[in-house]
Structures are given as structure tokens and as C-alpha cells.
Amino acid sequence: MDTREKIISQLNQLFQNYILQESDVMFNNYTNWLIKTIYEIPVCKSILDRVKSSRPIEDDFIKENETIEYFRFINSITINEEYYISYLLHWLKYQEKGAIDHLTPYYKRCSWLNSNIDKKLNSIELIRLFKTDFIYPIIAYVISQLKEESGLLNILDRYNQKVQTIGLDFEKDDKDEIFLQKDLLRFLFHQGCEFEYSSNTGNGIPDFVLKCGNKKFVLEIKYLKQIDDNKKYKSQLKTYLTQCNTDLGCLIVFTSEDAEFYFEDNTLNIKTVYIGNLKPSKRNIKSYKIR
């Protein structure tokens, strides 16, 4: 199970625990705790921050619709999934800013149900509807983004397994970055990956940009011949992510060194592809941080 899959499992478990908490008194606190916990997972924070910034919602719009029954304007904000998720996140933030003694009045959003569904709904039923109809879409969106990214990361893992098992497609003594890019390109093409064109905006061009749902996935390939020759790899990947307006990407490091490379920042993906001559039983892999 890769990191993304573990996070998906964690998010599902968090929501199940949240659903089971039926206390009226602690409802606001449990909701705040759940959202805070999700934001403390760096990759989840990155996904949510991106959707909020790409689809900004003004406080005036939220205030204007606060007294309107939810069903009267819900259709206009659910036309686009990202806009809807952004609305939910901005609404939560708006309520937090106006909270008294740090108790957010989420009951206000529950109250519209009484006038439209069933006068006999009790507070527990109203709270459960709020959780499933208002909070869960946020979690479901994060999970969908993680699954799409995880799918591409799994393809990259399969490529690494292919290289370790049967080697590169062609033998070449004087390997270079272009040669290795082409080997990976052939594999990705046969896996059905879709490619996007990326233009040079003054900071260079990413090696490959793949389609990942409705977003871009940046692939940067490096052939690292010496362990210490990695000073700009992290900043370069971040620059390309910004340039392509996405938070999805991966650095692929080919190396003949007996090493595994990693980022301390777990919002960034990195894969090491060993192309040396050591047999698996003879390897003594050491970890090195990419700067």
C-alpha cells in the first residue's frame, strides 16, 4: 500500500469515527476537529488549498445566502464540482471567523432541512444529514484526487519493477538523460497515459506533463551520476508545478549508485530507478535526501 492509499484509508476511518459521534453538545467541536485533522495531512492541505484558491468565494456571497433555504441556491453552486467544494470550504471558514467562544454555529446549516424534508427530524438526524451532505463531499473530493494521483504513481512503480526485472528496453553503455527519458516514455505510452503539451515560460520545460483527471501531472527525469549532484532538483520540480498550475508531480531519479532518494516534504513525490550492475542480493541500499 503506497502513501496515498494509506491516506485514503485514514480519511475513510476519520469520517466513520465522525459519523459515530452523535453528541449535540460536541457536534461543532467534532466538526472542527475533523477539518483540522484533514488539513494537518500535508498532501490533503495542498489539495484543499488549491481548490480554494482556484475557485474563490467571497464572504458577501455566503452572507447573502445564509438566510435562504439551501435548496433554493444549491443547484447554482453544484454545477461544477470544484466550485462546490470551494464553497463548502469557504463556508466553514466564514462560520469560524464569526464564531463566538470558538463554537461554530453549524446548526444553522442543518436547520434548513426541517422546513423541507420532515418536521419530525430530531437533532441527531439533522446532524447526520449535515455530515453526509455537507462534510463528506469535501472528504470524497480529496479521496478522488488522491486516487487519480495514486494510479499514476502505481504505473511509475510498475516501471521501476520492469527495469529491475528485465532492464531497459535497449542496452547502451553511455546512458544519458535523453535515452532514459525515451525508455520511460515508451513504457508510459504503452500503459495508456495521456500527455499534454507544456510551453516554456522562462523557467524551462518539464520533461513530461501527463493528464491526471482534470489536472496536470508533472514528470521531471534526472540521471544522477554522483550522490551530491542534486542541489536544484527539488526547487526545479516545485517551479514546474507552479508553472503548470498543479500540485501533482513526481521526480524520477535514475542512478547507478546503490541508493534510494527521498524528499522530507511528503507533498512531493520521488521515485528512484536503479540502473547499476549490482544484483539485488549484493545491494546495500542507503537513503539520501534530495535538496
Backbone bond lengths (Angstrom), bond angles and torsions (degrees), N, CA, C in turn:
res aa  C-N    CA-C-N  psi(-1)  N-CA   C-N-CA  omega(-1)  CA-C   N-CA-C  phi
1 M - - - 1.467 - - 1.518 109.13 -
2 D 1.370 117.61 121.30 1.452 119.70 180.00 1.530 110.96 -78.80
3 T 1.329 115.87 175.29 1.469 120.80 -175.05 1.517 111.86 -59.11
4 R 1.352 117.00 -41.67 1.463 120.59 -178.55 1.522 110.61 -62.97
5 E 1.319 116.83 -41.81 1.464 120.50 -179.74 1.533 111.07 -65.65
6 K 1.316 116.31 -35.52 1.472 119.95 176.81 1.528 110.38 -65.51
7 I 1.320 116.07 -40.31 1.470 119.91 179.27 1.524 110.20 -65.98
8 I 1.338 117.53 -40.31 1.469 121.19 177.33 1.521 109.99 -59.42
9 S 1.319 116.71 -45.11 1.470 120.96 177.99 1.525 110.75 -61.85
10 Q 1.323 116.33 -40.35 1.465 121.20 179.03 1.525 111.29 -63.92
11 L 1.336 117.06 -42.69 1.459 120.96 179.92 1.522 111.44 -64.11
12 N 1.324 116.77 -42.75 1.472 120.30 177.73 1.521 111.18 -61.01
13 Q 1.335 116.03 -41.16 1.468 119.86 179.97 1.530 111.17 -68.28
14 L 1.329 116.99 -39.23 1.459 120.68 177.79 1.528 110.96 -59.69
15 F 1.337 116.11 -43.47 1.463 119.06 -178.85 1.523 111.42 -68.69
16 Q 1.326 117.51 -38.99 1.471 120.27 177.29 1.528 110.56 -60.81
17 N 1.319 116.87 -42.20 1.468 120.45 177.45 1.531 110.80 -63.98
18 Y 1.324 115.79 -38.91 1.468 121.78 179.43 1.531 110.70 -64.16
19 I 1.319 117.05 -42.98 1.464 121.96 178.97 1.531 111.06 -60.98
20 L 1.320 116.34 -37.03 1.466 120.57 -176.22 1.528 112.66 -74.25
21 Q 1.336 117.85 -15.92 1.461 121.19 179.20 1.532 108.59 -83.90
22 E 1.316 117.97 101.31 1.467 121.36 -172.49 1.529 113.86 -105.49
23 S 1.298 116.56 12.18 1.460 120.26 -179.62 1.523 111.29 -68.56
24 D 1.358 116.40 128.49 1.462 120.87 173.74 1.529 110.77 -63.91
25 V 1.322 114.89 -44.48 1.460 121.42 -173.79 1.527 111.22 -63.05
26 M 1.357 116.78 -39.56 1.460 121.44 -174.35 1.534 113.24 -96.32
27 F 1.330 116.70 5.55 1.464 120.66 -175.52 1.529 112.67 -55.49
28 N 1.341 116.19 -49.96 1.463 120.03 179.67 1.524 111.45 -61.45
29 N 1.328 115.94 -43.54 1.463 120.07 -178.43 1.526 112.01 -64.76
30 Y 1.335 116.19 -42.62 1.463 119.76 179.14 1.532 110.87 -63.21
31 T 1.341 116.09 -39.72 1.464 119.85 179.47 1.530 110.62 -64.91
32 N 1.326 116.28 -46.86 1.461 120.18 178.26 1.521 111.48 -60.72
33 W 1.330 115.76 -40.91 1.469 120.51 -179.20 1.520 110.78 -64.01
34 L 1.332 117.66 -41.76 1.461 120.95 -179.63 1.530 110.81 -62.94
35 I 1.337 117.02 -49.26 1.461 120.43 -178.89 1.527 110.59 -62.87
36 K 1.321 116.69 -41.47 1.473 121.07 178.94 1.527 110.71 -61.95
37 T 1.336 116.52 -41.66 1.460 121.31 -179.28 1.526 111.26 -64.38
38 I 1.331 116.58 -40.71 1.467 120.49 178.28 1.526 110.32 -63.69
39 Y 1.336 116.38 -42.18 1.460 120.39 -179.92 1.531 112.21 -67.82
40 E 1.315 117.77 -20.27 1.463 120.74 179.05 1.524 112.64 -80.16
41 I 1.331 117.14 -8.50 1.468 121.36 173.49 1.529 106.37 -89.55
42 P 1.329 119.00 109.59 1.474 121.17 -169.34 1.523 114.97 -50.88
43 V 1.327 117.92 -44.97 1.463 119.07 -177.06 1.529 111.02 -67.85
44 C 1.337 117.57 -32.60 1.471 121.38 177.09 1.528 109.97 -69.46
45 K 1.323 116.14 -42.50 1.472 120.19 176.87 1.523 110.46 -59.05
46 S 1.328 116.31 -40.98 1.454 120.44 179.89 1.524 111.21 -61.88
47 I 1.339 117.30 -42.42 1.463 122.10 179.60 1.521 110.56 -64.46
48 L 1.338 117.11 -46.41 1.460 121.22 -176.55 1.525 111.92 -70.75
49 D 1.320 117.16 -39.48 1.466 120.15 177.45 1.526 110.51 -63.28
50 R 1.324 115.99 -38.47 1.464 119.71 -179.54 1.521 110.79 -63.97
51 V 1.345 117.17 -45.34 1.469 119.09 -176.82 1.530 110.57 -70.17
52 K 1.326 118.10 -32.69 1.470 120.80 177.44 1.528 111.17 -67.38
53 S 1.320 115.96 -42.16 1.467 118.83 -177.53 1.526 112.38 -74.48
54 S 1.349 116.61 -30.91 1.463 119.36 -178.77 1.530 112.17 -79.21
55 R 1.348 117.04 -22.39 1.466 121.87 -179.92 1.532 109.25 -130.53
56 P 1.329 118.52 69.40 1.467 120.77 -175.74 1.527 112.29 -66.04
57 I 1.326 116.06 142.22 1.471 123.51 177.54 1.521 107.73 -122.66
58 E 1.315 117.06 124.92 1.456 120.80 -179.57 1.527 111.38 -77.22
59 D 1.338 115.78 147.85 1.464 120.70 177.28 1.525 111.41 -59.23
60 D 1.324 116.23 -35.41 1.477 120.13 -178.92 1.526 111.42 -60.86
61 F 1.335 116.09 -36.74 1.464 119.86 179.28 1.531 110.34 -66.19
62 I 1.324 116.37 -42.06 1.470 120.68 178.97 1.523 110.21 -65.58
63 K 1.341 116.28 -45.06 1.463 120.67 -179.76 1.523 111.18 -61.67
64 E 1.315 116.00 -41.28 1.463 121.77 -178.83 1.521 112.10 -61.07
65 N 1.325 116.60 -34.23 1.463 120.87 -175.66 1.529 113.98 -98.49
66 E 1.327 117.09 0.46 1.465 119.55 -177.20 1.526 112.88 -63.20
67 T 1.304 117.06 -33.91 1.471 119.77 -177.17 1.529 112.39 -92.43
68 I 1.318 116.64 -1.82 1.465 120.73 178.83 1.517 109.43 -91.37
69 E 1.318 115.78 136.85 1.452 118.30 178.63 1.522 109.53 -59.30
70 Y 1.320 115.73 138.76 1.460 122.80 -170.19 1.524 112.77 -54.04
71 F 1.327 116.87 -43.24 1.466 120.36 -175.16 1.520 112.17 -64.37
72 R 1.352 118.25 -19.55 1.462 120.92 -176.56 1.532 113.19 -76.77
73 F 1.348 117.16 -18.72 1.463 117.67 178.59 1.521 112.92 -131.60
74 I 1.334 117.97 1.49 1.464 120.56 -176.78 1.528 112.01 -62.18
75 N 1.349 117.28 -36.11 1.473 119.67 -178.16 1.525 112.19 -61.86
76 S 1.329 116.65 -35.08 1.463 120.01 -176.60 1.526 112.59 -72.28
77 I 1.328 117.84 -23.39 1.471 119.61 -178.73 1.517 112.91 -102.24
78 T 1.327 118.20 -3.73 1.465 120.16 179.14 1.532 112.22 -106.23
79 I 1.314 117.24 6.35 1.468 120.29 178.44 1.522 110.53 -61.35
80 N 1.330 116.35 -39.29 1.460 122.67 178.45 1.528 109.21 -116.93
81 E 1.337 116.97 127.78 1.467 120.49 -175.02 1.525 111.84 -59.89
82 E 1.322 117.18 -46.31 1.461 119.40 -176.58 1.530 111.06 -66.01
83 Y 1.316 117.00 -36.90 1.461 120.06 177.26 1.527 110.24 -63.36
84 Y 1.327 116.43 -41.32 1.466 120.72 -179.92 1.531 111.16 -64.87
85 I 1.331 116.82 -45.46 1.467 120.04 179.19 1.526 109.80 -62.69
86 S 1.318 116.68 -40.21 1.463 120.33 177.67 1.523 110.51 -62.49
87 Y 1.334 117.03 -40.97 1.462 120.46 177.86 1.521 110.64 -59.79
88 L 1.324 116.97 -46.05 1.470 120.59 -179.37 1.528 110.63 -60.37
89 L 1.324 116.65 -43.81 1.466 120.80 -178.84 1.525 111.39 -67.25
90 H 1.326 116.69 -42.14 1.460 119.84 177.95 1.530 111.05 -67.38
91 W 1.326 117.15 -36.49 1.460 120.39 178.05 1.526 110.93 -62.08
92 L 1.330 116.77 -44.07 1.468 120.83 178.23 1.530 110.37 -61.43
93 K 1.331 116.37 -42.61 1.468 120.65 179.93 1.519 110.61 -66.45
94 Y 1.322 116.89 -39.14 1.464 121.73 178.67 1.525 110.61 -61.84
95 Q 1.331 116.52 -43.88 1.458 120.29 179.29 1.526 111.31 -66.53
96 E 1.328 115.74 -35.89 1.467 119.52 178.98 1.521 111.18 -64.30
97 K 1.335 116.65 -40.56 1.466 120.94 -179.86 1.524 111.71 -65.19
98 G 1.343 116.91 -32.04 1.458 120.07 -178.18 1.503 114.13 -96.10
99 A 1.350 115.88 8.68 1.464 120.01 -175.66 1.524 111.67 -72.56
100 I 1.302 115.51 151.17 1.463 122.69 175.98 1.526 107.93 -108.60
101 D 1.341 116.69 128.06 1.465 121.93 -178.40 1.524 111.53 55.62
102 H 1.338 115.99 34.70 1.466 122.57 175.77 1.523 113.57 62.20
103 L 1.327 118.46 19.14 1.470 121.82 175.58 1.529 107.65 -104.20
104 T 1.310 116.24 110.22 1.454 120.49 -176.78 1.524 110.57 -82.31
105 P 1.328 118.10 129.33 1.474 121.42 -174.72 1.528 113.38 -79.47
106 Y 1.323 117.49 65.57 1.460 120.25 179.98 1.528 112.11 -68.23
107 Y 1.322 117.04 -17.62 1.470 120.04 178.13 1.531 110.95 -58.56
108 K 1.332 116.81 -28.37 1.460 119.50 -179.01 1.526 111.15 -60.22
109 R 1.317 116.06 -38.58 1.449 119.04 179.84 1.527 111.14 -75.34
110 C 1.317 117.48 -24.27 1.471 120.14 175.27 1.529 111.40 -73.07
111 S 1.314 116.99 -31.88 1.464 121.22 -167.62 1.522 113.81 -62.41
112 W 1.347 118.28 -28.46 1.454 119.37 -177.96 1.523 111.90 -60.72
113 L 1.342 116.70 -25.94 1.461 120.14 -177.15 1.530 111.79 -64.58
114 N 1.312 116.92 -32.53 1.465 120.35 -177.43 1.520 112.44 -60.16
115 S 1.319 116.60 -33.25 1.459 119.24 -175.10 1.522 113.29 -90.86
116 N 1.330 116.51 -1.65 1.459 118.37 -174.26 1.527 114.59 -126.64
117 I 1.302 117.33 -22.49 1.464 118.47 -175.39 1.520 112.42 -112.01
118 D 1.302 116.17 -61.44 1.457 118.68 -173.77 1.526 108.75 -159.17
119 K 1.318 116.13 119.12 1.466 120.59 -179.31 1.527 111.90 -61.78
120 K 1.329 116.20 -19.56 1.460 119.78 -174.10 1.535 113.21 -93.51
121 L 1.311 117.50 2.70 1.459 118.81 178.02 1.520 110.33 -62.30
122 N 1.342 115.83 130.43 1.458 118.21 177.90 1.528 110.13 -88.72
123 S 1.316 115.97 175.69 1.460 120.08 -173.36 1.529 111.99 -63.62
124 I 1.327 117.54 -34.94 1.464 120.42 179.66 1.530 110.67 -64.62
125 E 1.333 116.04 -40.66 1.467 120.06 179.32 1.529 110.71 -67.80
126 L 1.333 116.19 -39.05 1.461 119.88 177.98 1.527 111.18 -63.83
127 I 1.321 115.83 -43.48 1.458 120.68 -179.93 1.516 110.68 -63.36
128 R 1.330 116.64 -40.76 1.459 120.43 -179.95 1.538 110.34 -63.67
129 L 1.331 116.93 -39.63 1.457 120.07 177.98 1.529 111.06 -64.89
130 F 1.320 116.14 -39.35 1.462 119.68 176.61 1.533 110.14 -60.61
131 K 1.321 115.84 -42.76 1.463 120.39 -178.25 1.526 111.44 -64.84
132 T 1.332 116.68 -43.77 1.466 119.98 -176.39 1.523 113.14 -79.19
133 D 1.348 117.28 -33.32 1.467 120.41 -175.04 1.524 113.79 -96.84
134 F 1.320 117.69 -18.43 1.456 120.21 -174.92 1.531 112.17 -116.81
135 I 1.330 117.70 -41.86 1.463 121.08 -177.25 1.524 111.97 -89.13
136 Y 1.331 117.23 -42.43 1.466 118.52 -175.28 1.534 113.39 -62.51
137 P 1.362 120.46 -36.18 1.466 118.07 177.57 1.533 113.56 -54.94
138 I 1.332 116.93 -33.00 1.467 120.57 177.37 1.523 110.07 -64.29
139 I 1.338 115.79 -47.52 1.463 120.56 -179.75 1.526 110.64 -65.74
140 A 1.330 116.69 -41.93 1.468 120.93 -179.95 1.521 111.20 -61.40
141 Y 1.343 116.36 -37.65 1.460 120.35 179.06 1.533 110.70 -65.26
142 V 1.328 116.91 -45.71 1.463 120.38 178.85 1.523 110.09 -60.39
143 I 1.321 116.42 -44.30 1.468 120.55 -179.65 1.524 110.76 -61.52
144 S 1.333 117.64 -42.18 1.470 120.39 -179.63 1.525 110.99 -62.50
145 Q 1.356 116.29 -39.65 1.461 120.19 178.60 1.525 111.01 -66.35
146 L 1.329 116.36 -40.78 1.463 121.04 179.32 1.519 111.61 -65.95
147 K 1.336 116.94 -37.29 1.465 120.38 -179.56 1.522 111.31 -66.77
148 E 1.336 116.65 -40.96 1.461 119.64 178.43 1.530 110.71 -63.42
149 E 1.338 115.57 -43.58 1.460 119.95 179.07 1.523 110.33 -66.74
150 S 1.331 116.47 -41.52 1.451 121.22 -179.24 1.523 111.12 -61.50
151 G 1.352 116.59 -35.56 1.456 120.45 178.86 1.518 111.88 -61.22
152 L 1.335 117.11 -44.19 1.460 120.11 178.46 1.525 111.56 -69.11
153 L 1.332 116.70 -37.29 1.464 119.64 178.16 1.527 110.68 -64.64
154 N 1.342 116.65 -35.42 1.461 119.79 176.92 1.525 111.44 -65.89
155 I 1.333 116.91 -37.05 1.468 120.55 176.18 1.529 110.03 -62.48
156 L 1.327 116.46 -41.25 1.464 120.51 178.26 1.522 110.94 -65.69
157 D 1.332 117.23 -36.01 1.468 120.70 175.79 1.526 110.67 -64.26
158 R 1.340 116.09 -39.27 1.467 119.70 178.61 1.531 110.74 -65.50
159 Y 1.332 115.54 -35.97 1.468 118.91 176.34 1.526 110.14 -61.61
160 N 1.320 116.23 -45.55 1.461 120.43 179.08 1.530 110.56 -59.56
161 Q 1.341 116.23 -42.75 1.470 120.27 178.25 1.526 110.91 -62.71
162 K 1.339 115.73 -38.60 1.469 119.90 178.81 1.517 110.69 -62.04
163 V 1.347 116.33 -45.75 1.464 120.43 -179.10 1.527 110.54 -63.59
164 Q 1.352 116.55 -42.43 1.456 119.80 -178.21 1.533 111.78 -68.67
165 T 1.342 116.16 -28.24 1.465 120.23 -175.07 1.532 112.43 -89.66
166 I 1.331 117.15 -49.26 1.467 119.90 -175.38 1.522 113.11 -121.60
167 G 1.324 117.15 -0.82 1.451 121.01 176.18 1.516 113.70 85.83
168 L 1.313 115.77 -172.55 1.468 122.34 176.57 1.527 109.23 -72.56
169 D 1.325 116.32 162.53 1.467 119.72 -178.61 1.529 112.44 -62.22
170 F 1.345 116.19 -35.54 1.460 120.86 -179.48 1.528 109.11 -130.45
171 E 1.314 115.92 147.56 1.456 121.52 176.56 1.529 109.47 -86.34
172 K 1.312 114.88 137.28 1.457 119.85 177.81 1.520 108.82 -155.63
173 D 1.320 116.77 127.13 1.466 120.39 -177.45 1.523 112.05 -72.01
174 D 1.319 116.71 -44.79 1.466 121.17 -177.51 1.526 110.78 -96.08
175 K 1.322 116.19 67.28 1.473 121.74 -178.98 1.533 109.64 -63.47
176 D 1.323 115.23 144.89 1.453 120.24 173.18 1.529 108.22 -138.52
177 E 1.336 116.71 177.33 1.460 121.44 -175.28 1.525 112.37 -62.22
178 I 1.314 117.72 -40.66 1.468 121.76 -179.12 1.524 110.16 -62.77
179 F 1.330 116.83 -43.84 1.464 121.46 178.63 1.527 110.98 -59.81
180 L 1.331 116.70 -43.19 1.462 121.09 -178.87 1.527 111.30 -71.42
181 Q 1.320 116.77 -35.82 1.469 120.32 175.35 1.528 110.69 -59.28
182 K 1.308 116.04 -43.72 1.467 120.36 -178.51 1.526 111.34 -65.69
183 D 1.327 116.71 -37.08 1.462 119.34 178.43 1.523 110.62 -63.40
184 L 1.338 116.43 -45.63 1.463 120.64 178.24 1.526 110.38 -65.78
185 L 1.342 117.30 -39.71 1.461 121.87 179.85 1.523 111.11 -58.70
186 R 1.313 116.96 -44.44 1.467 120.14 179.27 1.519 111.06 -60.07
187 F 1.333 115.74 -43.30 1.468 119.96 -179.36 1.528 111.13 -63.80
188 L 1.326 117.03 -47.21 1.463 121.15 -178.86 1.529 110.92 -62.34
189 F 1.320 116.64 -39.44 1.464 120.79 179.11 1.528 110.28 -61.75
190 H 1.330 117.20 -44.60 1.465 120.81 -179.14 1.532 111.86 -71.67
191 Q 1.332 117.29 -17.79 1.466 120.89 175.79 1.526 112.11 -84.98
192 G 1.331 116.87 -1.57 1.465 120.87 177.86 1.516 114.61 85.09
193 C 1.340 117.71 14.13 1.462 120.12 179.26 1.532 110.00 -68.38
194 E 1.328 115.29 143.51 1.458 121.17 177.99 1.524 109.33 -102.09
195 F 1.320 115.01 136.97 1.463 120.87 -175.90 1.522 110.37 -107.32
196 E 1.333 114.83 149.68 1.462 121.34 175.78 1.522 109.30 -118.84
197 Y 1.319 115.13 153.06 1.464 120.13 177.06 1.526 109.16 -82.29
198 S 1.321 116.24 137.00 1.465 120.72 177.84 1.525 108.95 -125.49
199 S 1.326 116.25 126.65 1.466 120.60 -177.63 1.523 110.96 -92.04
200 N 1.313 115.04 160.25 1.467 122.27 178.43 1.528 108.85 -84.11
201 T 1.348 116.25 120.38 1.461 120.04 -179.95 1.527 111.48 -108.42
202 G 1.327 116.82 16.70 1.458 120.27 179.57 1.506 113.03 107.77
203 N 1.327 117.09 -15.44 1.464 121.19 179.23 1.523 111.84 -106.76
204 G 1.320 117.26 12.82 1.446 120.63 -176.25 1.525 111.10 94.40
205 I 1.318 116.37 -175.87 1.459 122.30 -178.29 1.522 109.27 -126.88
206 P 1.346 118.96 132.65 1.463 120.47 174.83 1.526 110.08 -60.16
207 D 1.304 116.86 151.70 1.463 120.20 -179.62 1.522 111.38 -62.06
208 F 1.340 117.07 -50.17 1.461 121.46 176.67 1.521 109.62 -139.02
209 V 1.324 115.97 145.10 1.459 121.03 170.94 1.534 106.87 -124.93
210 L 1.326 116.04 118.13 1.454 121.97 -177.95 1.518 110.40 -102.29
211 K 1.320 116.12 157.20 1.461 121.08 172.50 1.524 108.87 -83.20
212 C 1.316 115.98 132.99 1.464 121.81 177.52 1.520 106.92 -134.55
213 G 1.335 116.81 91.53 1.452 120.29 -172.55 1.524 108.44 65.18
214 N 1.327 116.07 -126.28 1.472 119.84 177.75 1.524 111.81 -100.43
215 K 1.333 116.35 17.81 1.460 120.91 -179.61 1.527 110.57 -123.12
216 K 1.317 115.33 174.62 1.457 121.73 178.30 1.531 110.01 -102.93
217 F 1.326 115.46 147.18 1.463 122.32 177.79 1.527 107.31 -123.77
218 V 1.332 115.97 113.95 1.463 122.15 -174.88 1.526 110.38 -88.18
219 L 1.332 115.38 131.39 1.462 121.18 174.82 1.527 109.19 -117.90
220 E 1.308 115.95 121.98 1.452 121.37 176.38 1.531 108.05 -117.13
221 I 1.332 117.12 127.09 1.460 122.25 -175.40 1.515 110.17 -110.96
222 K 1.342 115.94 132.92 1.456 121.34 177.33 1.534 109.60 -131.02
223 Y 1.331 114.81 142.25 1.463 120.91 172.43 1.525 106.51 -106.38
224 L 1.309 116.27 103.48 1.459 121.69 -174.37 1.531 109.05 -95.08
225 K 1.319 115.49 108.83 1.472 120.32 -177.27 1.525 111.89 -90.31
226 Q 1.338 115.68 -25.32 1.462 120.50 178.50 1.524 108.42 -128.08
227 I 1.320 116.39 138.74 1.465 122.67 -174.41 1.527 111.93 -53.85
228 D 1.312 118.01 -42.49 1.462 121.11 -172.61 1.535 113.83 -83.76
229 D 1.310 116.36 -2.62 1.468 119.71 -175.22 1.532 111.00 -88.02
230 N 1.337 116.50 64.13 1.473 119.23 -175.56 1.521 112.78 -144.76
231 K 1.318 117.83 26.62 1.455 121.19 -170.08 1.530 114.58 -66.38
232 K 1.345 117.64 -29.71 1.461 119.86 -173.36 1.527 113.58 -110.46
233 Y 1.303 117.87 2.93 1.463 120.18 -173.36 1.521 111.99 -63.47
234 K 1.315 117.25 -44.64 1.469 121.41 -177.08 1.529 110.55 -66.12
235 S 1.325 117.25 -48.41 1.467 120.54 -178.12 1.526 110.64 -65.96
236 Q 1.327 117.05 -33.69 1.462 120.08 179.07 1.524 111.01 -66.55
237 L 1.334 116.78 -43.12 1.463 120.24 177.90 1.525 110.15 -61.89
238 K 1.334 117.66 -43.89 1.460 121.00 179.50 1.531 111.16 -62.36
239 T 1.320 116.56 -38.99 1.465 120.79 178.38 1.523 110.55 -61.99
240 Y 1.318 116.78 -43.73 1.465 120.58 -179.49 1.526 111.79 -67.20
241 L 1.338 117.03 -35.86 1.467 120.12 177.08 1.530 110.20 -62.34
242 T 1.322 115.39 -44.59 1.465 119.88 177.60 1.525 110.73 -63.88
243 Q 1.326 115.85 -43.41 1.458 122.08 -179.14 1.535 111.38 -60.23
244 C 1.338 117.11 -36.01 1.465 122.30 -178.39 1.523 112.30 -94.16
245 N 1.347 116.96 3.74 1.465 122.02 178.39 1.529 111.93 55.14
246 T 1.336 115.70 51.06 1.460 120.82 179.61 1.522 109.28 -146.66
247 D 1.327 116.13 162.76 1.464 120.42 174.04 1.526 110.89 -114.70
248 L 1.340 116.35 12.30 1.460 121.65 -177.90 1.526 109.91 -107.48
249 G 1.315 115.99 131.76 1.453 118.94 178.11 1.512 111.08 177.54
250 C 1.327 115.54 175.05 1.463 119.95 -179.08 1.524 109.24 -156.71
251 L 1.320 115.26 140.70 1.456 121.96 172.04 1.529 107.88 -96.61
252 I 1.349 116.35 123.36 1.460 121.86 176.18 1.518 108.01 -102.41
253 V 1.324 116.52 117.36 1.457 120.96 -178.76 1.529 109.09 -108.84
254 F 1.335 116.27 110.37 1.466 121.29 170.95 1.522 107.65 -85.08
255 T 1.317 116.56 138.24 1.463 118.82 179.54 1.524 110.44 -155.37
256 S 1.320 115.30 147.74 1.466 120.77 172.30 1.522 109.92 -98.85
257 E 1.345 115.88 -0.55 1.462 121.04 175.45 1.528 109.55 -76.76
258 D 1.320 116.02 149.68 1.474 120.85 179.91 1.526 108.32 -82.08
259 A 1.337 115.23 73.69 1.463 119.50 -169.82 1.528 111.77 -146.45
260 E 1.319 114.41 160.51 1.471 123.38 172.72 1.516 106.41 -128.68
261 F 1.328 117.26 129.37 1.455 120.54 -175.71 1.526 111.14 -104.80
262 Y 1.344 116.14 151.40 1.458 120.03 -177.41 1.522 110.35 -148.14
263 F 1.354 114.58 157.83 1.459 122.75 169.91 1.521 108.25 -103.87
264 E 1.319 117.18 141.71 1.470 119.37 171.09 1.527 110.20 -70.79
265 D 1.315 116.05 -32.74 1.460 122.03 179.29 1.530 108.52 -78.14
266 N 1.356 117.13 106.03 1.462 118.65 -174.89 1.525 113.62 -82.68
267 T 1.339 117.26 10.49 1.465 118.60 169.33 1.528 110.28 -84.31
268 L 1.336 116.53 -11.42 1.460 121.85 178.64 1.527 109.86 -105.73
269 N 1.324 115.93 140.52 1.461 121.05 -179.98 1.516 111.16 -99.77
270 I 1.326 115.14 144.44 1.459 120.74 177.12 1.527 108.39 -145.09
271 K 1.335 116.27 139.79 1.457 122.25 176.87 1.528 108.66 -129.58
272 T 1.308 116.19 133.46 1.464 121.39 176.95 1.521 109.19 -102.22
273 V 1.342 116.57 129.49 1.465 121.82 177.87 1.526 108.01 -117.07
274 Y 1.317 116.41 110.83 1.467 121.51 -177.59 1.526 110.08 -82.40
275 I 1.346 116.67 125.29 1.462 121.19 179.42 1.529 110.95 -124.63
276 G 1.343 115.85 24.91 1.464 120.43 177.38 1.517 111.50 -81.91
277 N 1.322 115.94 -171.91 1.467 121.58 -174.24 1.521 114.13 -103.33
278 L 1.332 117.49 -1.09 1.457 119.50 -178.79 1.529 111.37 -73.43
279 K 1.324 115.61 137.90 1.457 120.00 174.01 1.524 108.73 -74.23
280 P 1.348 117.86 153.66 1.478 120.38 -178.17 1.522 113.17 -52.09
281 S 1.331 118.12 -37.95 1.472 121.23 -177.27 1.532 111.97 -71.52
282 K 1.324 116.52 -17.33 1.466 120.50 -177.54 1.526 112.92 -98.99
283 R 1.316 116.89 -4.19 1.456 119.57 -175.70 1.528 111.91 -81.16
284 N 1.321 115.31 144.11 1.461 122.42 175.43 1.530 106.77 -129.39
285 I 1.342 116.31 75.47 1.461 123.13 -167.58 1.531 111.79 -66.87
286 K 1.330 115.50 131.17 1.459 121.41 174.85 1.531 109.47 -115.59
287 S 1.308 115.86 148.57 1.468 121.22 -178.05 1.531 110.48 -94.56
288 Y 1.329 115.27 138.43 1.449 121.55 178.94 1.529 109.64 -134.02
289 K 1.312 115.18 136.17 1.458 120.87 179.97 1.517 110.96 -83.50
290 I 1.343 115.07 132.68 1.462 120.13 174.23 1.530 108.14 -85.31
291 R 1.314 116.96 129.60 1.464 121.94 -176.98 1.513 110.70 -94.55
